[in-house]
Amino acid sequence: MASPAGEFLLVLRALAPLPASARLSMVLAARLDSAAAPPRVLALLDQRLGVQANALVLYGRVEADLRGRLQGIELLGEAEAAPGQMLRLRAHPRLVAAPDFLDAASRLVPGPGGQTGALALAGAALLRPILAAREAAFAPLVASAPLSAPWPAPPGGTPRLLAILNADDPVSARLFQVMAAAFEQRGDRLLILGEAAEEIAAIFMRRRRLSVETGPAALESLRAAPEGVVAIEAVRFAEAVIADQPESAFTQALDGGALARLITLHGLAGFSLALDDSLARKLRLDRLAQQGRSGEAALVPLIRAWSSNLAAEMVHEHLARLWAGLPPTEQVRAEETRAEEASASA
């Protein structure tokens, strides 16, 4: 598996328990920037090998400046399940979001079933050093602009690029038809993301007053938007119209620099491969922060078939720390201990 953060995971499961001496190594073969470039073999940083029960799990990552440049990726591995038993491996990694990537590291049994008891603890033992390696490597990137803290408004005025997020209800197309002018007065380009994006886009296209994009093209434009974006969640817009305050739906804007930071942090701690998911989460965190509520607690857990409840808790806690700009796990634990001691002495 591969993650958007330039991480790679190689998992080898055996039919019988593996000895503690079992070993697994890997390198990465890829072409840089172009499919026509000659292949190169690259070493992986921060490699972490875990041996638990019947599984060998090896984690590694590439240099930050190589993210997004690799093409035709292959993982080349060599395993020694027992002394003298060598196995060579070759795999084309599949790109998945951080939760899927991290949960795979703790899964000892293939399939959707959950692990409990000793298996859950063994899976957690495989996952823990990987989470620690990620936090150490990514701390400088997330500490400068935590997603859970409100970012300042764009200094150069409100961007003219608008994005409608979570446009999933076809019935809402009627609302956008009535309120189309509110968008046309505030923007030149409109990106629409969601299951009903095409139906809503058709309304604006017929009016021919905005340049409209949907689907992958809209996501690509969102990634390459130096001027920033005003993001409008479809449900929030409907609520604002009902309250007779449609202008309040256009107040959440990110300038180009803030959007670039969001894209970087999305690659490290996004709950989905889709950038609009992280953008919607960022908007929600900003609103809750303005209300004095904890940004970490506001992260909505991801519903999926986790390998275990313990793995789900560990991954969610880890991603929440990254969204909050960490602090490191040791500091969190120290603060919790001090709080408990203060409470006990009160």
N, C-alpha and C positions, 0 to 999 in steps of 0.2 A: 504494500500500500504506500501511497504518497500523500502528503498534506500540502496545502497551499503555502506553508511556511518553509518549504524546501526540506521536509523531513521524509524519512523512508523507514519502512518497517518490514522485516522479513520474519515470518513465523513458520516454524517447522514443528508439526505435531506427529508423534509416534504412536504406535498401537500399544506400547508398553511403557512403563515408567523409565525415565532416562537417568543415567548416573550423574552425579554432581560434576563429574569431569567432562561431560559433553561440551562441545565447542561449536560455534558457528561464526563465520566471518563473512564479510561482504564488501564489495566495492561497487561503484556505479559507473556504467558506461553510457555516454550520451554525446550528442552533438550540440555545440553551442551556437545559438542564435539562428541557425539555418539548417534545414534538413540536408542541404548539400555539403555542409561542413564535415571535415573528417571526424570520426568518432574519437572520443577521449575517455580515458579511465580516470576517475576522480575518487580520491579517498573521502571518507565521510567523517565528520567531526562528532565529538561527544558520543561515541558509540557506547551503548549500554547493552550488555548481554544478560539475559535472565534465563535460568533453568528451573523449572517447576514441574513436578509430576511428569507428564508426557510431552511437555512443550519446551521448545527453544525459541526465544524471542530476542531479536536483535534490532536495536534502534540506532539511527544515525541521521545526520543532517549535513547539508552542503553550506558553503559560505553564503552569507546574505546576498552578496552581489551576483550570485549565480541563480537566485530565484527568478523564475519566469524566463530564463534564457535556455533552459535545457529542453532538448527535443530528442525523440527516439530513445527514451530512457529504458535501460535494462539494469536489473540488479543481478550481480554475479556473486553467488555465495558458495561457500565450502563448509560442509558440516562433518563433524566427527561425533556420531551418536554414541560410540563406544570405542575403546582403543582399537585401532586398526580398521575401523569401519568408516570409510570416507565416502562422502556423497557430494557431488557438485550440483549446484542449483542455478537456474536461470529464470528470471521472472520479469514480466512487464508490469510495473506497479500501476494500480488503479488510483486515481485522484479522488480523495474523499475529504469531507470537512473534519475539523478537529475532533468532535465527539466520536465519530465513527472510527477515526484513526486511533484514538487513545483507547477506546473500548476494545478494539481488536487486540491490543497488546495484553489485555487481561483475560482474553477468552481462551480457556484451556480445552473447551469442548466445542466443536463446530456445530452450527445450527442455531436456531432462535431461542432455544431453551435457556433459562436462567441458571446460574451457578449459586449454590448455597454452601454453608458450612466451610469445610476444609478447602473445597475448590474455590470458593469466593476469596478466602484468605490467601490462597496461592496465587490467584489472579491479581490480587491487590499487591502482592510482593513483586510481581513482574511490572506492574504499572508505576509503583512509587518512584523508582529511580528515573524513569522517563519524565515524569512530571517535574522532578527536581531539576533535571537537565534543561527542560524547557524554560523553567522560571529563571534559572541562572543565565541562560543565553538571551532571553527576550526581555529581561528586566530593563536594560537601558532604553529599549524601544517604547515600552509601555509606560514607563515612569514619567516621561516628559509630557504626555498628554493623555491621562487616564480617560477612558470612555465614559466612566460613571460620573465624571465631573462635567458641569456645563461648560461649553466652549463659548468664547465671546462671539458677538455678532460680527458679520463681515464688515471690515473697516471701510471698504470702498463702495458701500451701498448694497442694496438687495440684488442678488443675482437675477438675471432674466431667464435662467433655465429653471423650469418647473418639473417636478417629478411626482406623479401620483403613485403611492405605494399601496399594496394589498387591495388592488382593484379586482376583487373576486366575485362580486355580486352583479350579474347582468341587469338586475332590476335597477341598480343604481345609475345605469346609463341615462335614465329619465331625469334624474337629478342633475347630472352633468350637462344634459341638454338645456335645461332651464338656466343653469348657472354658468354656462360656457363663457359669457362675457367677463366674469370675474377672473378667469384665467387669462383671457386675451388682453385684459388691461394690465396684467402684471408680468407677462412673459412674452418671449419670442419663440421659444422651443419648449415642447412638452414631451416628457417621457412618461409612459404609462406601463406599470408592472403589475401583473396579477392575472388570474384566470379569465377575467372578463375584459382584459385590456383591449382586445380587438373591437368589441362592441362599443366601448367608450371612445376609442380612437376614431371610429367611423363618424361620430358626431362632430368632432373637431375637424376632421378632414373635409367633411362636407362644407363647413363654414370657411375653410381656406384662410384662416387668419393666424394660424400657428403651424410651425413645423412639428410634426408628431412622429414619434417612434415608439415601438413596442418590442417586447421579447428580447432576444440576444442583442439586437442593434441598440435598444435602449440601455441595456446594461453596459455595453461597450462605451456609449456616449457618457454614461454616468462616471465610468472610470476615467475618462479623458475629458474632464470638465474643469479647466483651469480657473474659470470664473466662479466656480462653486454652484450650489443648487439650493432652491427652496423646495423642501420636501413636504408633501401633503398626504397624510394617510386618509384613505377613502372614507373610513368610518368616522374619523375625526371631522372630516369636512361635512359629512351629513349631520353630525351633531351640532356643528357651528351654524349650519344653515337653519336647522330647527330652532336654535336659540336666537335666530335673527342677528348673528354675528359672523357672517361668512369670512370677513377679513381676518378673524382670529386664526383661521386655518392656514394662513400664509406667513406666520411669524417665525417658523423654525427654519433657519437658513444656515448653511455651512459655506464658508468661503473656500477657495481652491486649496489653500494650505490645510485647512481642517478636513476637507474631503480626502486629501492625499493621506493624512494621518489615519483617517478612518479606514481607508483601503488597506494600509499597512497592518493595522490592528485586526482588521477583519481576517486577513490571512493567518494571523497567529491564533486568534481566539474566536473566529466566527462559528456560530452554531450551525450554519448552512454554507454551501458553496455560493449561494446567491448573495450578492452584495446588498441587495435591497432588504434582506432579512436583518443584516447588521445595522443598516441605516434606520430601519424602523425601530430596532431595539434602542439605538442611540437617541432617537427622538423621544421614546417613552422614558428613558432614564433621565433626560433633561427635564421633562415635565415633572417627574416625581422628585427630582432634586430641588426644583423650584418650590415644591410643596414641603420640603424638609424631610423627605423620606430617604432611606438608605438606598444608594444605587446598587449595591451588591444584592440586597434582598429583592430588588425589582427585576432581576434577571429571571425571566420565565423559564423554568426547567424544560428541557427537551424531552418529549414523549417518544420513546423508541424502545426496541427490544434490547435492553442492556444485558451484558453478560452476567451482571449481578447488581443488586441494590447498592452494595458497597462500592463497586466501580462507578456507578452513576453518581453517588455522593462525592467521590474523589474527583471525578472529572468536572462536575458542576462547580465544586469549590475552587478547583484550579482555574477554570475559565473565568469565574467571578473575580478571582484575584487579578488575573491579567486585565480584565475590563476595568478594574479599580486601580490599575497601575501598581499592582502587587499590594502591600509589602510582602517580603519573603515569609515563607511559612513559619520560620523560627520566630520572627517578630510577632506574627499573629498569635502563636501559641503563648509567647511571653506575655503579651497584652491580656490574653484570656486568663492566664494564671494570676496576674496582678489584680484583675477585676474580681476573680473568685476570692482572693485573699482579702481584698478590701471589703467585699460583701460579708465574708465570714467574721471579720473584726468589727463590723458596724453594729 
